[in-house]
Amino acid sequence: MKFLKSYLVLTFLVAQFAAFSQEGVAVYSDYLSDNYYLIHPSMAGAANCGKIRLTGRQQWFGQDDAPALQTLSFNTSIDEDGKSGIGAIVFNDRNGYHSQTGAKLTYAHHLRFSRSTADLNQLSFGLSAGFVQSQLDETEFEGFDPVVFGGVYQKYTYFNVDLGASYHYMDFFTHVTVKNFLANSRRKIYTEGYESDNLRKFLWSAGAVFGDSDRLLFEPSLMFQYVEETKESTIDLNLKVYKGMDFGRLWAALSYRRSLDGAEYFDGSGISEQKLQYITPIIGVNYKKFMFSYTYSHLLGDVNFDNAGFHQLTLGFDIFCKAAAWDCNCPAVN
């Protein structure tokens, strides 16, 4: 009985963790690797450089069919005054027998209320439109079941949009995004009637930068996620530290994610509760126009699927750079 209940709570936690990766681009902690555009469309073209970011994420090394995600994103402003920005994202997400590929195109508009470069005051709006193709591979399923197709069952591609807004005021920033705004009845790749067509998720990020740009900058921030259909919610608490160098910038971050929902299980002496939570250290460097970062996430709690953790590499390159536009400590924009 103890094994069964531990298995059930583990299944709940893993499913909850994996659920974030099955509605388009997964929301992990890679936004902290100078990649807010990946989750907030309003950040397209908000910086003084165009940004190319390539990420590769692998969970649970040594486990067959472990979740893996790859993304390639690009965003830049398209006019001299930086009022309009565009972006694009392509991704490939595999989790066991299920996989998704997709692409998004983004347009963002930036309203500037600043009197000069001395005071950043910018409100941004963004919209991403994208297509996702889901696939379920049943070729390795064993045994007879009338609902098992036995081959590669590929659902038709479905369409959705993300909407978002961002506000930057000097060293403060906040972002609000609604992901998968539209309902999608064509998403039912498993069994008709058992999958919700509501994939809507709400994201809210906020933070500020403190310190001396000639020494150290500290950037505390948070991100809150809420899934409308399942009423699940999580919160990220983050701290990022920057150190300016002659060649660019060194930085490190620490993120703690905790679900506000959990599951009960029998631990041998009584009923315990466990919530999804993991800690993520990140290290990175900006060398001239290049960026590199390494991310490691470790799942916390007594019931774990594997102790190997989750590894991610991010490579970046900045193009079409202009002179720093704002006299502020605002690494995401300057």
N, C-alpha and C positions, 0 to 999 in steps of 0.2 A: 504494500500500500504506500509506503514511504517513497519507493521508487516511482510509482505511478503518479503520485501527486507532484513529486519533483519534476517528473517529465512534463506534466501538464503546465506547471508554471514556467518551465523552460520554453515550452512550445509557445506560450503566450508572449513571453519576452522577446524571443527570436522573431516571432511573427510581427510583433509591434515594431521591432527595429527594422525588419525587412520591409514593412508596409510603406515606410517613407521612401523606398527606392522603387516602388511600383506604380507611380503616378506621373511619370516623366522624369525629369532630372531630380535625383535624390537630394534631400537637404541634409548634408553632413556638416562638417566644420571647415570645409575648404573655402568658404567665403572669407575666412580670416587670412587666407593666403593672397591678399590683394586681389580678391575676386568676388566682390559684392555683386557685380553684374550677373553672376551665375544664378542668383536667387532673386534679385531685385531688378526688374526690367528698367526702372527709372534711372538706374546708374549707367545706362548706355550713353557714352560720350560725355559723362560728367567730369572726367579727369582731363588734365592738360596733355595727356598722351593717349593715343590709341593703344589698346592692350590685347595681346594674344596670350591665351592661357590654355595649357594642355595638362590634364590631370589623369592619373591612373591610380585606381584604388583596388586593393585586394584584401579580402577578409579571410581569416582563418587559414593561413598557409598550411598545407598538408592535408586539408579536407577536400574530398572530391566534390566538384560542382559548387564550391563556395562562392558567395556573392562577389562580383567584380563589376567595376564601373569605370568607364573611360569617357572623358568629355573634352571637347575642343571649343573654345569660345573666342570671340573677337568683338570688340566694340570701339567706336571712335566718334568724335564729333565730325560734322560734315560741313561746317561753315566757320568763317574766321572768328566770329564772336561767340562761338560755342553754344548757340541756342538750340541746336538740333543734333541729335546723336542717333546712330544706328548700331545694330549688333546682330550677331548670329551665334547659335549654339548647335552643335551636333553631339550626340551621345549614344553610347551602347551600354546597356545594363543587363547583366545576366545573374540570375539567382536560381540555382538548381536547374530544373527543367523549364523554367520560365525565363524569357528574355524579352527585352524591348530595345528598339532603336528609334531614334527620332531626331528632329531638327526644329529649331525655332528661329524666327526673324523678329527683330525688335526695332521699334521707333520710340525715341524719347524726346521730349521738349523741356527746355530748361528756362525758367523765368528768373531773371536776375534783378534783385532789388537793391544791389550794392551801389553806393555812390562812387566808389573807387575800388582799386585793388586792395585797399587797406581793410575793407570789411566785407568778408564773404557773407552773402545773404541770398541763397538760391533755393527755389522751389522747383522740383522736377516731377514730370509725369511720364510714365512709360507703358507701352503695350507690346506684348510678345504674342505672336501667333505661331502655332506649331502643329506638327503632325507626329503621331506616335504609332508604331506598329508593334503589336504584341505577338509573341509566338510561344506555343507550348509544345515541347518535344516529348512525345509519348513512345518513341521507338524502343526505349529500354524498359518500358513497363512490362511486368510479368503477370501471368494469370489472366483469366477471362473475366471481363466485366463489360456489360453492354454499353456503358457510358464511356469506355476507353476506346478512343479511335485507333490507337496503335501506330500512328505515324506522326508526322509533323503537322500539327493543326495550327494554321496561321490565320489569325483574325484580320479582317480588313483594317486598314489604317484609319485611325480616328483623329479628329481635329479638336484643339482646345486653345484657349487664350489665357494669358496671365496679365493682370493689371496691377500697377504699382505707383507709388508716389514717394519722393524723398525730399527731405529738407535739411540744408546745411546752413548753419549760422556760426561763423567763425570756427571755433574748435569743437562745436557740438554737431551731431548728426542724428537723424532718425529716418527709418524707412518703413513703409507699410505696403504689403503685397498680398493680392489674392491670386493664388495659383489654381489653375484648372477651373476657371470661372464658369464654364459651360457644362451642363449635364451631357453625358455620353451614353446612350443606350447601346451603341455598337461595341462597347468595350467587353461584353460578356463572353470572354474566351473560354471559361470553364463550363459552367452549367447555366443554361438560360434561367433567369429569374433569381439566381443566388448572389449575383454581384450587383452592388449598387452602381447607379450611373452618376452618383455624386462623388467627385474626387476633390471637392473644393477644400482648400487649405488656406489659412490666414497666417501671415508672418508679420511680426513687428520687431524691428531692431532699433536700438538706441545706444548711444555712447558719446564720449567726449575725450579729448586729448589734453593732457597736462604735462608741464615740464619745460625744459630748456632745449631747443632744437640743436644747440651746440654740444649738449651733453646727452641726457636721456629724455625720451618722451614716453609717457605712460598712457595707455588707451584702455580704460575699462569699458565694457559694453555688455549688452545682454541681447538675446533673441528669444522671442516667445512664438511657439507654433500651436495652432489649434486646427484639428481636423473636424469639419462640420458634421459629417455623417456619423462617425463613431464617438464624437465628443472627446476624443483623446487630446491631450495637451502636454507639451514639454517646454522646458526653459533651459537656455544656455547662459551660463555666467562666464565671461571671458575677461582676460587681462592680456594685453599685448604691450611689449616694450621695444622701443626703437633706439638704436645707437647710430648716429651719423658717422660716416667714415669718409676718407678722401676719395675712395672709389665708388661710394654709394651709401648703402645702409645695411646694417645687421639688425635682425629682429628675432624675437621669440614670443610665443603666445602659449597660454594655458587656458583650456576650455573645459568646463564641467557641464554635462548635460544630464538632466533628471526629468523623468516622466512624472506627471502629477497623477497618474493612474497606475494601479498595480494589480497583483494577483496574490491570493492566499494559497498556502501549501502547508502540509504537515511535515514538521522538521524532526519528528521522532519523539518529541516531548509535548508538543502543542502546535497551535496554528501560528504560522508566521506569514508576514507579507513582504513581498519583494517588488520593487519598482525598477524599471529600466533606468540605468544610470551608467555613465562612463566618463572617463577623463581623457583629455586629448592634449598632449604637448605638441607644439609645432616649432620648428626652427627654420629660419630662412635668411636669404641674403639677396639684396638688390645690387648687382654689379653693373655699373653703367646702365645700359638699356636691358640687361638680362635679369631675370628673377628665377630663383630656385628655392623650393621649400620641401621639407619632409614632415609628414604628419603620422603620428601613431596614436591610435585610440585603444584604450583598455576597458573592457566591460567589467563593472563592479558587481558584487553580490555573491551570495553563497551558491546559487544555482547558475552555472555557466555552461555554454556549449563547448567552449574551447578557451584555453589560456593564451593562444597565440596572438590575439589582438588583430587590429586592422591597420594596414600600412598604406600610405598614399604619397606619391611624388607629384609635384607641380612644377612645370617649366613655363616660363613666361618671357615675353619679349615686348618692349614698348616701341611704338612707331609713331610717326607724325607728331613728334613732341614739340610743344611750344614752351616759351619761358614760363616759369611758375606764375600763375595768374593771381594768386591771393597771398596776402601777408598774414598767414595763419599757420598753426600746427594742424594740418589737415591732410595726412598722407594719402587718403583715398581719392583726393581731388587734385592736390598739387603733385 
